[in-house]
């Protein structure tokens, strides 16, 4: 029963019925269906990334066999939780590789340096756009170069790793210790090919100089800065800054034929790779978890700082240049932020040196079609048969497998097939 409202008050009208039109019926049924399915639709959007561990295991094992790997470590995380972990091969002859094995993380520590720099900037200790003459008054071009340029590889300081005499010296004695000063001197003694801020060139020297800036600005050694700002807050107990060849047990041994003979390269001195205090060893879990936290979401870094780190600012910047090994025009398939590479929507680092190759890549939540952040970490070592010529530029096999896994997990939003294509 319902009532009819009139000027005179509420008058009972008894039961009444008016048939719905066809249009009204369809609308009503559609509305009811939407209301019924809405919670599930929301849940599907938030949790629709499908990971099939058995399939990823098959993909990993097939890659291991085809690429003639010596060891393989893999971890996949969805929203910070491990959903797939895999270890295969040998850490050394007759010793199986395990997921807790330690290996050198190389340029992943560059991301840690950049994140530390951003925190120092937020604390007011460093201005990213102040010329570094404030801290290194005697360095050439210090009046034009800024911490931001050092961090995004546009400073123009030549890379000592491209220097022929340095390469010869390293291979003559891979156990030699290299100081920051030695490597900076090689860089500034090399002819500069572009002015600060005018092109992009991958430069280890730039990050060695950045370390000197960070130490001068804070009066603290880089090792302490990374420890206080990254390793301790993230509880990275298996990631250690060690400037010597030492690696704690269990060790994933690396092998290389770069010097003309296939040999154990595990304990080659890594001091040449990065600034003192940023040369590190890690595990697959620490590498995946740290990168996932740094770039995958806001929280550890503030939103303004994280956005600076991964912004596509350099897309379209740079150009090929004679005498510059890695100068090129950045595209959305391959560009650089602050201490990290990017490919389309993914953020990554992919070190390759001394028989070790690894990659860690994150699809941040705010770039993911499902709203979930996805992180893939891979570390490999290779058998002698993996490469026909070890003296050429070697393929980073961890990079290749990471891209395969990304396509398996997010078919429509993977990394670009190669680094240097254009869309």
N, C-alpha and C positions, 0 to 999 in steps of 0.2 A: 504494500500500500504506500502511496505517496500523497503529498498534499499539493494543492494548487493555491498559490499565493495571490490574493486579491486585495483590493483596497479595503474590503470589509474584514479581512483576517484569513485564517487558515481553514479551508473548507475541505473535508474529505471528499475525494472523487472516486474512490474504489480502485480496483485493478484496471490498468489500461496497457495496451501493447501496440507499438508502431513498428512494422517490419523495417530492417535496415536495407538501404539500397545496396546494390552490388559493390559500388565504389566504397561505401562506408564499411561494408563487410571486409573487403580486402585490406583497407587501411587498418581496421581494428585488429584483424588477425596478424598483420605485419607488425604492428606495434607490440602486440602480446609476445610474438616470437622474439623480437629484439630485446624486450625486457627479460625474457626467459634466458636468452643466451648471452646477455651483456657481461656477466661475471666471467664466463668462460672465454668470451672474446678478449677481455682485458688480460686474463691470465695467459692466453695464447700469445698475445703480443709481447708479454714480459718474459715468456719462457718457451720460445719456439725454436731455439737453436738445437738441432739434433746432432748428437755425437754418438757414433757407434764404435765403441772401443775395439771390438773384434775386427771391424773393417780397417780402422786406423792401424791396428797391429799388422794386418796383412799388407797394407800400403807400406808401412815402415820396413817390414821384413823383405818385401820385394825390392825396395829401394836399396837396402843394405846389400843384397846379393848382386843386383845389377851394377851398382857403383863400386863394388869391391871395397867396402868399408872394413876397417879394423875394429871400430867400436861405434856405437850409436846410442845416444840418450835422447829421449823425447818426453816432453810434458805439455799437456793441453789444459788450460783453465777456462772455466766459464764463470763470470762474475766472481772471480777470485778463488773458486773451488777447483781443485784438481779433478778432472774427469777422465784423464788418460795419462799413464806413465809407462815408459817402456825403456828397457836397457837390453842391449844385444852386443855380441862380440866379446872381445877381450880387452881388458885394461892393460895387460902385458901378456906375453906368451903364457898360456895355461892358467891365467887368472881372469875369471869372467868380469866383464864390466857391470857395475851396479849403479843404481840411480843416485847413490850417495857419493859417487866418485868425484874427485876434485879435478878441475881443468882451468886453464887460463881464460879469463873472460874479455881480455883486450878492450875494445872500444865500448863495451857496455859501461865501463868506468867513465867514459867520456860523458855518457848520459848522467851519471852520478855527479860528475863535476859541474855540468850545466845546471842540474837541479840545485846543487849547493850554491852556485853563483846566483840563481834566482832568489833563493832564500836570503842570501846576504844582501841582495838588492832590496828586498822587501823590508829587511831590518835597517836599511839606510846606511849600510857599511860600504856599499859599492853602487855607483851610478853606472848603468849599463852603457850610457851614451857619453860619458866623460872620457876624453882622450887619456890614454894610459901613461902619458908623460907625468901625470900626477904621482904615479907609483914607480915608474921605470924611466927616469928622466934622461938616461944616457942611451936608450935603445933607439936606433934609427926608425923614423916614421912614428915615433910615440906620440907626436903632437897631432897625428891624424887618425890613428887606430884607436878603436874603443873596445871595451870588453865584449860588447855585442858582436862586433866584427870578428873577434877571435873565436867566439862561441859559434857563430854561424858560418865560419870558414870563408869570410870575405875580406880578411885583413891583408892578403897579398904576400904574407911572409912565405917564401918558398919552402916546400916540404923537404926536409933533409933526407927522407926515405927515398926520394927521387934522385938523390945525388950519387953519381957513379962511384966516387971515391968512398963514400960511406958504405955503399952496398958491398964493395970489394973488401973493405975493412971488416965488416960484419961477418961475411962468409969465411974470411981468413981466420977469424977467431970469434966464433959464436958465443964464447964464454966471457967475452970482454964486458966490463961494466961501463955504461955511458952515463955521463952526468948531464943535468939540464944545461949547464953552461956550454959544454962541448956541442950539444945539438943546436942550441940557439946560435952559436958562432957559425956553424955550417950554414944555417939558414940565412943569416944576415950577410955572409960572404958570397952568397949565390945571387946572381943577377935577378932582380925583381922584374916580373913581366907585366904587372898591372898595379895601378895605384889603389890604396885602401878603399874598399867599398865599391870598386868598379867591376868586379867579376867574382866568380866562385871557384875555389880550388881546395881540394881536400889537403889539409896541412897538419901533420903531427906537430910541427913546430909551433903552430898557432896555439895549441893547447898546452904545450910546455911553457910558452910565454904567459898564457892565461893563468897557469898555476903560480907563476912568479907574482903576477898582479894580485891574485887572491891572498897569497901569503903576505905581501907587503901591506895590503889594505886591512888585514885582520891581525897581523903579528902572530899568526899561528901557522904551523906547517900544514900542507895540503892533506896529509894523512889524517891529522886530527880533525880538520874541517869535514872531510868525508865521513869519518867515524861518528862525529857528533851530529851531523845533519842528515846522514843517510843510513849508515850501517846499524847504528844503535836504535834509532827510532823505528826502523823496519825490522829489527830483530834478525838481522842477517848474520847469524853466528858462524856460518860456513863460508862467508865471503871475507877474505882477508887481504889487506894491502901489504904485499911482500915484495920489496924491491930486489931481492936476491932470487936465484933459481929454485929455491926451496918450494915444495908443494907438500902439504900435509896428507897423510894417509886417510882414506884410500886414494891412490893416484891413478888417473886415466893417462896412460903414457901416449905421447905423440910421436909420429914418425914422419920423416921427410927425406926426399932425395934431391933437395934444392942444391946441395953442394956436390952433386954428381954421384953420390952413393946413398942408398937407402939406409937410414940410421935412426937411432932413438934420439929425438930432439927435445925430449921432455925438459931437460935441465939446461938447455941453452939459456943464456942470461937474457931475461926479458926487459932489462932496464932501458933498451933503446925504444920501446914501444910507446910509452906514455911518460908524463912527468913523474918525478920521484913522489911517492905517496899515492899514486893512482894505478900502479901496477898490481894487479889482483889475481887471486884464484877464487873459484866459486863452485857451486853445485848447480845442477839443472833446476832444482826446486827454488833455490835462492834467486837464480837469474830470472826465472819466470815470475815469481811472486813479486820481486822488487819492481820489475818493469811494468807489470800489471798495475801496481799501486801508483807508480810515479805518473804514468801517462794515460792510464785507462779511465780514470775518473778524478773528479775534484775531491779534495779531502786532505791528502798528504801535502800537495802543493795547493795553494789558493787558486781559485779559478782564474784570476788575472795572470798569475805566473804560469800556470799550466797552459793557458791559451797562447802565451808568448812562446813557450817551448815548442808547441806543435802547430803553430799557425802556418798557413801556406803562403807566407809573405814573399818567398823567393821564387814562386812559380812564375815563369817567364823571364827570370833574371839570368844573367850570365851568357857567355858565348864562347865557342871554341877559339883557342888562341895558340898561336905557334909558340912552342917552348913551354907550354903549360900542360902537364900530363892529364889532369882531370877537369880542366875548364870546359864547360858546356852550358847549354841553355837548359835551365830547370823546367821540367814539365810536371804535370800532376802524377805521372807515372813514377817519377823519381825526383824528389826535392829534399831540401834540408831545412831543419828548424834550428833550435838551439841544442846542440849535442845529440840530435837524433835525425835519422833519415825518415822519409815518408814515401809510401807508394799508395796512391789513391787515398783511401781513408785509413790505412794502416800506418803505424809508427814502429820503427824497428832499428836495431843495430845488428851488424853481421861481421864480426871480426874474423880474420883469416891470417894466421902467421905461425911459423915454427911447427907445422904439422897439425895444429889445432884449427878447426873451423867451427863456428857456431852462429846461431841467429836466434834472436828473440824478437817477436813481433806481436803487437797489440792492436786490436780494433777497439778503440775507445767506445764506451757506452753511448756517448752523444753523437757518434758517427755510425753506429750499428743500426741496421734496419729493424732489429728486434729489441733494441734498447739494452742489450746485454753486451758486456765487454768480453772479448775473447783474446786469450794470449796463447801463443805457441812458442815453445822453446826447443831448440834442437842443438845438439853438440855431436861432432863426428871427428874421428881420425881415420886415416886411409891406409890401405895396403899399397905396396909398391905398384901393383898393376892398375891402380885407380886412375893414373895419369900416364899418357904415353911420353910426355915431356914435362918433367918437373921444373924446368928452367923457364917455362913460359908463365904468363899470368894464369894462375890456377883458378879453377872454378870453385866457388864456395859451395860444397855439397850440402852443408846444413841449410844454406839459403835455398837451394833447390828443393829440398824436402819440405821446408816450411811453407813454400808457395804451393806445393802439391796438397799438403794437409789443409791449408786455408781454403782452397777450392772445394775440398771434400766437405768442410764444415759450413762454409758460406759460399755456395756456388755462384751467387750473383754479386758478391762483394769481396772477391779475393784481392791479393796483391797483383800488380802488373806482372805479366810473364817474364819480362826482362826489365832491367833497371833503366835503360836509356831510350825507351820508345817514346813516342808522342801520341797523344790521343787524337 
